[in-house]
Amino acid sequence: MSFARRLVYAIGKPLLRLIVFLLTASYRFEKVIGAEFGDRIVADKDRSYVPVLWHAHQIGGLHLIRDWIRRGLRVGFVISASVDGEVPAAIAKSWGAEVIRGSANESAALALRDAVELMRRGVSVVTMSDGPRGPSFEIKSGTVMMARMGHAPLVPVVCAASHAWTMDTWDSFLVPLPFSRVVLAVGQPIELPRDLPLSEMEAVRQKVQAAMDSLLVEAKRQLS
């Protein structure tokens, strides 16, 4: 990285953290649907999970994940190996999370191997399943494959806000406006049999998709 780019990222990390802190501090987090599932995950110290978020829901979803980290959950993230991943990776590490650099498009096999190794050590690996380029709000089969290989249950996580700015991006990134009411929702962990045949992975993918869709409807209903 050039000196100029290093300078931009050095400034960008604290600035982004400040913006997110000010935004989330203003939100009224009214409810966590399925909070008991989150409590169970945090208490289950010896087991790893795969929390599944939509790319668009990172602000709300990661607020919840960070709370789990503070409560003792060991968490890892797969973050792009490109320079665009430098700031998110630094922020994740500052939270106490472990970071794997790679994506579905970059060093996929190595990232998958490292993610599975983390899960076998009891680290829960968070995934934005529809990233890095979509289709948005669609579970990818690679998420199910990772959970299958790591023997980890999939945990749907979504959020909804009373007032939000939807960015004109591939993922329709959601930025709840200051002082918005925010509802987070956690679904029941979806277990995968250790001997799950590859032929049945699509059925599991559809089950996770249905759970995410249903949770989002419920979260929005809580705001009406």
Secondary structure, DSSP 8 states (H G I E B T S, - for coil): --HHHHHHHHHHHHHHHHHHHHHHHH-EEEEEETHHHHHHHHH-TT---EEEE-GGGHHHHHHHHHHHHHTT--EEEEE-SSGGGHHHHHHHHHTT-EEEE--SSSSHHHHHHHHHHHHHTT-EEEEETTTTT--TT---HHHHHHHHHHT--EEEEEEEESSEEE-SSTT--EEE-TT-EEEEEE---B---TT--GGGHHHHHHHHHHHHHHHHHHHHHHH-
